[in-house]
Amino acid sequence: MKKNLLVWLIVWGLVALIAPLFVKEDKGSLLLGISFAALLSLVIMLKILLENWSGVIIDIFQKTHTSYDDDSGTSTQRQVTYAKVKLDNGKQKNVPYQKGWQLGDKLQKLRGEYQVKIIK
């Protein structure tokens, strides 16, 4: 996890150093926005990295997600496939489906890793 935090720090440090070169006015607001985005990305990264669970796939289903564009008044729909996993603690979790997963597969998400893996 230290490697991930180091990469995060380097990337956002470079953004904070380079972005002001392209802005002539209001650099304070720019840096505030960059700081907010960096903090948000850190929270999301830590949430993913700190998750630790395992369970069995009990269902594979598709859900339609709709995005709206207020400027043009249009909407876009896309189908996303999920695996419903019954966790070892009895709860259920919807996980974005990965190619090759089947009903009954045992999945595991380890703390410190991004990917969900099939375990035998």
C-alpha positions as CSV (number, residue, x, y, z in Angstrom):
1,M,0.0,0.0,0.0
2,K,3.0,2.3,0.5
3,K,3.8,2.0,-3.2
4,N,0.2,3.2,-4.0
5,L,0.4,6.1,-1.7
6,L,3.8,7.1,-3.1
7,V,2.5,7.0,-6.7
8,W,-0.6,9.0,-5.6
9,L,1.6,11.6,-4.0
10,I,3.9,11.9,-7.1
11,V,1.0,12.2,-9.6
12,W,-0.9,14.8,-7.6
13,G,2.4,16.7,-6.8
14,L,3.1,16.9,-10.5
15,V,-0.4,18.1,-11.3
16,A,-0.1,20.8,-8.6
17,L,3.3,21.9,-10.1
18,I,2.4,21.8,-13.8
19,A,-1.3,23.0,-13.9
20,P,-0.5,26.6,-12.7
21,L,1.8,27.0,-15.7
22,F,-1.2,27.0,-17.9
23,V,-3.3,29.4,-15.9
24,K,-2.6,33.1,-15.7
25,E,-5.3,34.2,-13.2
26,D,-6.7,32.8,-9.9
27,K,-4.1,30.2,-9.2
28,G,-5.4,30.0,-5.7
29,S,-8.7,28.6,-6.8
30,L,-6.9,26.2,-9.2
31,L,-4.8,24.8,-6.3
32,L,-7.8,24.6,-4.1
33,G,-9.6,22.5,-6.8
34,I,-6.6,20.3,-7.3
35,S,-6.3,19.8,-3.5
36,F,-10.0,18.8,-3.4
37,A,-9.6,16.4,-6.3
38,A,-6.5,14.9,-4.7
39,L,-8.2,14.4,-1.4
40,L,-11.3,12.8,-3.1
41,S,-9.1,10.4,-5.0
42,L,-7.2,9.5,-1.9
43,V,-10.4,8.6,0.0
44,I,-11.6,6.5,-2.9
45,M,-8.2,4.7,-3.3
46,L,-8.1,4.0,0.5
47,K,-11.6,2.6,0.5
48,I,-10.8,0.2,-2.3
49,L,-7.4,-0.8,-0.8
50,L,-8.8,-1.3,2.7
51,E,-11.6,-3.6,1.6
52,N,-11.2,-7.2,2.6
53,W,-13.9,-9.8,1.9
54,S,-14.7,-13.2,0.3
55,G,-17.9,-14.9,-0.8
56,V,-19.6,-17.0,-3.5
57,I,-21.3,-15.7,-6.7
58,I,-25.1,-16.4,-6.3
59,D,-26.3,-14.4,-9.3
60,I,-25.0,-12.6,-12.4
61,F,-27.3,-9.8,-13.7
62,Q,-27.3,-6.7,-15.9
63,K,-28.4,-3.3,-14.8
64,T,-29.1,-0.3,-17.1
65,H,-27.4,3.0,-16.1
66,T,-28.6,6.3,-17.6
67,S,-26.5,9.4,-17.8
68,Y,-28.1,12.8,-18.6
69,D,-26.5,15.7,-20.4
70,D,-28.2,18.9,-19.2
71,D,-26.5,21.0,-21.9
72,S,-27.9,19.1,-24.9
73,G,-30.9,17.5,-23.2
74,T,-29.9,14.0,-24.2
75,S,-29.4,10.8,-22.2
76,T,-27.2,7.8,-22.7
77,Q,-27.9,4.3,-21.5
78,R,-25.4,1.6,-20.9
79,Q,-25.7,-2.0,-19.6
80,V,-23.4,-3.0,-16.8
81,T,-23.1,-6.7,-15.7
82,Y,-22.7,-7.4,-12.0
83,A,-22.1,-10.5,-9.9
84,K,-24.1,-10.7,-6.7
85,V,-21.8,-12.2,-4.1
86,K,-23.0,-13.7,-0.8
87,L,-20.2,-12.8,1.6
88,D,-18.9,-15.1,4.3
89,N,-20.5,-12.9,6.9
90,G,-24.0,-13.4,5.3
91,K,-24.3,-10.0,3.6
92,Q,-24.6,-9.5,-0.1
93,K,-22.5,-7.3,-2.4
94,N,-22.8,-6.4,-6.1
95,V,-19.4,-6.5,-7.8
96,P,-18.7,-5.5,-11.4
97,Y,-18.5,-8.7,-13.4
98,Q,-15.2,-9.9,-14.8
99,K,-15.0,-12.1,-17.8
100,G,-14.9,-15.8,-16.9
101,W,-16.8,-15.6,-13.6
102,Q,-19.5,-18.2,-13.1
103,L,-22.2,-19.0,-10.6
104,G,-20.8,-20.7,-7.6
105,D,-17.3,-19.3,-8.0
106,K,-15.6,-18.2,-4.7
107,L,-14.3,-14.7,-4.9
108,Q,-11.8,-12.9,-2.7
109,K,-10.8,-9.2,-2.3
110,L,-7.7,-8.9,-0.2
111,R,-6.7,-5.8,1.8
112,G,-4.0,-3.8,-0.1
113,E,-5.0,-5.1,-3.6
114,Y,-7.3,-3.6,-6.2
115,Q,-8.4,-6.8,-8.0
116,V,-11.0,-9.3,-7.0
117,K,-9.7,-12.9,-7.6
118,I,-11.3,-16.3,-8.0
119,I,-10.1,-18.7,-5.3
120,K,-10.5,-22.5,-5.5
